[in-house]
Amino acid sequence: MNRKLLEAIADMQDEMDMDKREVRHQMSSHKKIELTPPNSSQGASGDVKLVETSGKVYQYIKIKSEWYKIELEKA
């Protein structure tokens, strides 16, 4: 194969490895419990936040530029 093609393939493999590590890190990182819900201008699609208000805990998820919330209960 062409040397430049092999180098390009190696670069793409390195990028994919970095992306995999980043995804693993995001999935395993601990979430901080916040006291105020996110506003619409905060975050990007796929972001997740935990919020405690009035003694209840909610999980907020941003999907297509809008925040959705789920009330969590103790297991």
N, C-alpha and C positions, 0 to 999 in steps of 0.2 A: 504494500500500500504506500501511498504518498506520505512522506514525512509530515507535512503540514496537516493532513487529515488525521494521522495518528495523534499529533499534538492536540488537535481540536477535540478529539474523542477523549483524551486524557483530561483535558480541562473541563469538559462536560461532566465526566465522572467525579472529579473533585468538587464541582459545584453541587452535584446531587448528593454527595456525601455530607457536605456542609448543610444542605437543606434538611437532610434526614436528622442530623444532630440537632438542628434548631427545633424541629418539630418534636423530637423526643424531649428536649429541654422544656419547651412550652407545656407539653402534656404532663410533665412530672413536677413542674414548679408549684410551690405552695401559693395559694391565693390569699391575699390580705383581705380581711373583712373591713369594708368601708362603712361610714356612717350616713352618707348621702347617696341617693341614687344617681346614676350617670345622666347627663343631659344629652339631648339629641346630637349635639355637635362633638361629643366625646367619642373616642374609640373608632374602630373599623369593623366591618363585617367579620364575624367569627370571634370577636372579643367576648370574654366572660368575666363578670364581676360578682362578688358576693357583697351584699349590703345587709346590715342589721339596723332595723328601725322599729321602735315601739315593742321591743322584745321579740320580734319575729325576724327570721333570716330569709332573704330572697336571693335567688341566683338570677342575674340579668345576663341575657345573651343578645348581642347585636347581630341582626339578620337583615340584609338589604337596607342598610342605613336606618333601621329602627330597632329600639330596644324592646325586648320581651322579658317578662319576669315570671319566675316560678317560686311559689312559697315552699320553703323546705321545712320538714318536720323531723323531730328526733327519731332515730331508728330504735 
